[in-house]
Amino acid sequence: MLLAALLLLAQDAPCTATDANLPAPLAGWIAPGASFAVGKPVVMKAVDASAIPGLPAGSKPGGAAMIGFRVETAGSYGIALDQGGWIDVIPGAVGGEPLKSVKHGHGPACSTIRKIVRFDLQPGMYRLTLTGLTKPEVRVMLVAPE
């Protein structure tokens, strides 16, 4: 009984070092750069969704961002996001239907990663659209396959 109480207290302990102990596939999260690739996050400005042509049907109102990326090796890739929002991955450069996600989860405890959504991707070009964003900027990262 005492052990259970101690475990509950440990789970509720405040974070003393946010993003300090990220697992290896997420380690790049703390150093955004200019290119969106596996393990390399970017910070993008969120604009009104109406300003981005070609968003998929069902996109959420509010802030939005879009970026293209290439996958070289097939796998179940994650999209890590620093806030709530709708994540769509669309094959190809133009048009197309969003892929169905295969897994949803939260970021690690004591991290600024709010959610990670996984998609089964084959080699090729993709467009990532983020909608329903609530902050003026969004940090997003392509996470290596599990």
C-alpha positions as CSV (number, residue, x, y, z in Angstrom):
1,M,0.0,0.0,0.0
2,L,2.8,2.4,0.9
3,L,4.6,1.6,-2.4
4,A,1.4,2.4,-4.4
5,A,1.1,5.7,-2.6
6,L,4.8,6.6,-3.3
7,L,4.3,5.7,-7.0
8,L,1.3,8.0,-7.3
9,L,3.2,10.8,-5.7
10,A,6.2,10.3,-8.1
11,Q,3.8,10.5,-11.1
12,D,2.5,13.8,-9.9
13,A,5.9,15.3,-9.1
14,P,6.6,18.5,-11.0
15,C,9.1,18.5,-13.8
16,T,12.4,20.0,-12.9
17,A,14.0,19.8,-16.3
18,T,11.5,19.9,-19.2
19,D,12.8,18.0,-22.3
20,A,16.0,16.9,-20.4
21,N,15.6,13.1,-20.7
22,L,14.0,12.5,-24.1
23,P,14.5,9.1,-25.6
24,A,17.0,8.9,-28.5
25,P,14.4,9.0,-31.3
26,L,13.1,12.3,-29.8
27,A,16.5,13.9,-28.7
28,G,16.5,16.3,-31.7
29,W,13.3,17.9,-30.4
30,I,15.2,20.5,-28.4
31,A,17.2,22.0,-31.4
32,P,14.8,23.1,-34.2
33,G,16.5,23.8,-37.5
34,A,15.6,24.9,-41.0
35,S,14.9,21.5,-42.6
36,F,12.1,19.1,-41.7
37,A,13.5,15.5,-41.7
38,V,13.7,12.6,-39.4
39,G,14.8,13.8,-35.9
40,K,15.0,17.4,-37.0
41,P,12.1,19.6,-35.8
42,V,11.1,22.9,-37.3
43,V,9.2,25.8,-35.9
44,M,6.7,27.2,-38.3
45,K,4.4,30.2,-38.2
46,A,0.7,29.3,-37.9
47,V,-1.5,31.2,-40.3
48,D,-5.3,31.3,-40.7
49,A,-6.4,28.0,-42.3
50,S,-8.2,29.9,-45.0
51,A,-4.8,31.3,-46.2
52,I,-3.5,27.8,-47.2
53,P,-5.0,26.4,-50.4
54,G,-5.5,22.7,-50.8
55,L,-6.1,21.7,-47.2
56,P,-7.9,18.4,-46.9
57,A,-11.6,18.2,-46.3
58,G,-12.3,18.0,-42.6
59,S,-9.4,20.4,-41.7
60,K,-10.0,22.2,-38.5
61,P,-10.5,26.0,-38.3
62,G,-7.9,28.2,-36.6
63,G,-4.2,28.3,-37.1
64,A,-2.6,26.1,-39.8
65,A,0.7,25.2,-41.3
66,M,1.9,23.0,-44.2
67,I,5.3,21.6,-45.1
68,G,6.6,19.0,-47.6
69,F,8.9,16.1,-46.8
70,R,10.5,13.0,-48.3
71,V,10.7,9.5,-46.9
72,E,13.5,7.3,-48.1
73,T,12.7,4.1,-46.2
74,A,9.3,2.5,-45.5
75,G,8.1,2.5,-41.9
76,S,5.7,3.8,-39.3
77,Y,6.8,7.4,-38.9
78,G,5.6,9.7,-36.1
79,I,4.6,13.3,-36.3
80,A,5.4,15.0,-33.0
81,L,3.6,18.3,-32.2
82,D,4.0,20.8,-29.4
83,Q,0.3,21.6,-29.1
84,G,-3.1,20.2,-29.8
85,G,-4.0,20.2,-33.5
86,W,-5.1,18.1,-36.4
87,I,-2.4,16.3,-38.3
88,D,-2.8,15.1,-41.9
89,V,-0.2,13.4,-44.0
90,I,-1.0,13.4,-47.8
91,P,1.0,11.5,-50.4
92,G,2.4,13.5,-53.3
93,A,3.0,17.1,-53.8
94,V,-0.5,18.1,-54.9
95,G,-4.0,16.8,-54.3
96,G,-4.6,13.3,-52.8
97,E,-6.4,12.1,-49.8
98,P,-4.9,12.1,-46.3
99,L,-3.6,8.8,-45.0
100,K,-5.2,7.1,-42.0
101,S,-3.1,7.3,-38.8
102,V,-2.0,4.0,-37.3
103,K,-1.2,5.1,-33.7
104,H,-1.8,8.1,-31.4
105,G,0.0,8.9,-28.3
106,H,1.3,11.6,-26.0
107,G,4.8,12.9,-25.7
108,P,7.0,11.7,-22.8
109,A,6.4,13.0,-19.3
110,C,8.2,16.3,-18.6
111,S,8.5,17.1,-22.3
112,T,7.0,19.8,-24.5
113,I,5.8,17.2,-27.0
114,R,2.0,17.3,-26.7
115,K,1.2,14.4,-29.1
116,I,2.7,11.9,-31.5
117,V,0.7,10.5,-34.4
118,R,2.1,7.7,-36.5
119,F,1.5,6.9,-40.2
120,D,2.7,4.0,-42.3
121,L,4.7,5.6,-45.0
122,Q,6.4,4.3,-48.2
123,P,9.3,6.0,-49.9
124,G,8.2,9.2,-51.7
125,M,7.1,12.8,-51.2
126,Y,4.4,13.8,-48.7
127,R,2.7,17.0,-47.5
128,L,2.1,17.5,-43.8
129,T,-0.8,19.8,-42.9
130,L,-1.5,21.0,-39.4
131,T,-4.8,22.6,-38.6
132,G,-6.7,23.7,-35.5
133,L,-3.6,25.2,-34.0
134,T,-4.0,27.6,-31.1
135,K,-0.5,29.2,-30.9
136,P,1.1,31.6,-33.3
137,E,4.0,29.1,-33.9
138,V,4.1,25.3,-34.0
139,R,7.1,23.0,-33.4
140,V,6.8,19.7,-35.4
141,M,9.2,16.8,-35.9
142,L,9.2,13.7,-38.1
143,V,10.0,10.8,-35.7
144,A,11.9,7.7,-36.9
145,P,9.9,4.5,-37.4
146,E,9.4,2.3,-34.4
